[in-house]
């Protein structure tokens, strides 16, 4: 049996094989290292950021590579006509023929800095996801046990096991079960 080696964070970054979410997050947290004095975003639609670069207000798009800027159709999209800074993770430089389709300024993220940041950010994210999964597991178990012992399950308006909609839950109190659960389960503080 052959064990396939998973590419390292460095190899993935060099190829631009990291979700754009992480690249935008890196830019958001490290915009000053990229030469911006301020930045806002990322936004849901249109260019990812607005910022101040070398004293000038600019629109900024973030991509994993120059090629993805083209693949996403940004040169033809009117929302991207005023983008003047493209930030990319991959260090591959475009050929001269492609440059005319790209914003005038292309910034390449320092891969060494990105990889150090990404490893830490990915570890924090993994720990958070494990915590959330454990918390949700405890919540499901709590709800199942509560619903089993609930004296209102056979009443006309019972919505078992959706305690949040049940008119009988906590009769005489205004606390919905999901909020009660928030008090009982640990958080990440």
C-alpha positions in Angstrom: 0.0 0.0 0.0 1.4 3.4 -1.0 0.8 6.2 1.4 0.3 9.5 -0.4 2.3 12.3 1.2 0.2 15.4 1.7 1.8 18.6 0.3 3.4 20.9 3.0 1.9 24.3 3.7 4.9 25.8 1.8 4.3 23.6 -1.3 0.6 24.5 -1.3 1.3 28.2 -0.9 3.8 28.1 -3.8 1.2 26.6 -6.1 -1.6 28.9 -4.8 -3.4 25.8 -3.5 -4.8 27.4 -0.4 -8.4 28.7 -0.1 -8.8 32.3 -0.9 -10.5 32.7 2.5 -7.1 32.2 4.1 -5.3 34.6 1.8 -7.9 37.3 2.5 -7.6 36.7 6.2 -3.8 37.0 6.0 -4.1 40.3 4.1 -6.7 41.6 6.7 -4.3 40.8 9.6 -1.1 41.9 7.8 -2.1 44.8 5.5 0.7 47.1 6.9 3.4 44.6 6.0 2.0 44.8 2.4 2.4 48.6 2.3 -1.2 49.7 3.2 -1.8 52.3 5.9 -5.5 51.2 6.3 -7.8 48.6 4.8 -11.4 47.6 5.0 -13.0 44.3 4.0 -13.1 41.6 2.8 -16.5 42.2 1.3 -19.0 39.7 0.0 -19.2 41.1 -3.5 -17.0 43.1 -5.8 -13.3 43.7 -5.1 -12.2 42.2 -1.8 -10.9 45.3 -0.1 -10.7 49.1 -0.1 -7.6 50.6 1.3 -5.0 53.3 1.3 -1.8 52.3 -0.5 1.1 54.8 -0.7 -1.3 57.6 0.3 -3.8 56.8 -2.4 -7.3 55.3 -1.9 -7.5 52.0 -3.9 -9.7 49.0 -4.6 -7.9 45.8 -4.0 -8.5 42.2 -5.2 -6.9 39.2 -3.5 -6.3 36.0 -5.4 -4.3 32.8 -4.9 -2.5 33.4 -8.2 -2.6 35.8 -11.2 -4.3 33.1 -13.2 -7.3 32.9 -10.8 -7.8 36.7 -11.4 -8.3 35.9 -15.1 -10.2 32.6 -14.5 -12.7 34.5 -12.3 -13.4 36.9 -15.2 -12.4 40.0 -13.3 -10.9 41.8 -16.3 -14.4 41.7 -18.0 -16.4 42.5 -14.9 -17.3 46.2 -14.5 -17.0 46.0 -10.7 -13.3 45.3 -11.1 -12.4 48.0 -13.7 -11.1 50.4 -10.9 -9.1 47.7 -9.1 -5.5 49.1 -9.0 -3.9 46.6 -6.6 -3.9 42.8 -7.0 -2.4 40.8 -4.1 -1.5 37.2 -4.9 -0.1 34.3 -2.9 1.6 32.4 -5.7 4.9 33.9 -6.7 4.5 33.0 -10.4 4.9 36.1 -12.5 2.6 36.8 -15.4 4.0 37.0 -18.9 3.9 40.4 -20.7 0.8 39.5 -22.7 -1.3 38.9 -19.6 0.0 42.1 -17.8 -2.3 44.4 -19.8 -5.4 42.5 -18.4 -4.2 42.9 -14.8 -4.3 45.8 -12.3 -1.3 48.1 -12.5 0.2 47.0 -9.2 0.7 43.4 -8.3 1.9 42.6 -4.7 3.3 39.1 -4.0 2.8 37.9 -0.4 6.0 36.8 1.2 5.6 33.0 1.3 7.8 32.5 4.4 5.7 34.9 6.4 2.5 33.5 5.0 3.4 29.9 5.8 4.3 30.8 9.4 1.1 32.7 9.8 -1.0 30.0 8.1 0.3 27.1 10.2 -0.7 29.0 13.4 -4.1 30.2 12.0 -4.9 26.7 10.7 -4.1 25.1 14.1 -6.3 27.7 15.9 -9.1 26.9 13.4 -8.7 23.2 13.9 -8.8 23.6 17.7 -11.9 25.8 17.4 -13.7 23.3 15.1 -12.9 20.5 17.5 -14.3 22.5 20.4 -17.5 23.4 18.5 -18.0 19.7 17.5 -17.6 18.6 21.1 -20.0 21.4 22.3 -22.6 20.4 19.7 -22.3 16.7 20.7 -22.9 17.6 24.3 -25.8 19.8 23.2 -27.4 17.0 21.2 -27.0 14.6 24.2 -28.5 17.2 26.6 -31.4 17.8 24.3 -32.1 14.1 23.8 -32.0 13.4 27.5 -34.1 16.4 28.3 -36.7 15.5 25.7 -36.8 11.9 27.1 -37.6 13.2 30.5 -39.9 16.0 29.5 -43.4 15.8 30.9 -45.0 17.7 28.1 -44.2 15.3 25.2 -47.7 14.1 24.9 -49.4 17.5 25.2 -51.3 18.9 22.2 -48.9 21.7 21.2 -45.6 19.8 22.0 -43.1 20.1 19.1 -40.7 17.4 20.3 -37.8 17.3 20.1 -37.7 21.0 19.0 -37.7 22.5 22.5 -37.1 26.0 21.2 -40.6 26.0 19.6 -42.3 24.2 22.5 -44.9 26.3 24.4 -44.5 24.1 27.5 -40.7 24.4 27.9 -39.8 26.1 31.1 -43.4 27.1 31.8 -43.3 30.3 33.9 -39.9 31.4 32.5 -38.8 33.3 29.5 -35.6 31.3 28.8 -35.6 29.4 25.5 -33.8 26.0 25.7 -31.0 27.0 23.3 -30.2 30.0 25.6 -30.4 27.7 28.7 -27.9 25.4 26.9 -25.6 28.4 26.3 -25.4 28.9 30.1 -24.7 25.2 30.8 -22.1 24.5 28.1 -18.5 25.8 28.3 -17.4 28.5 26.0 -13.9 29.5 24.7 -13.3 32.4 27.0 
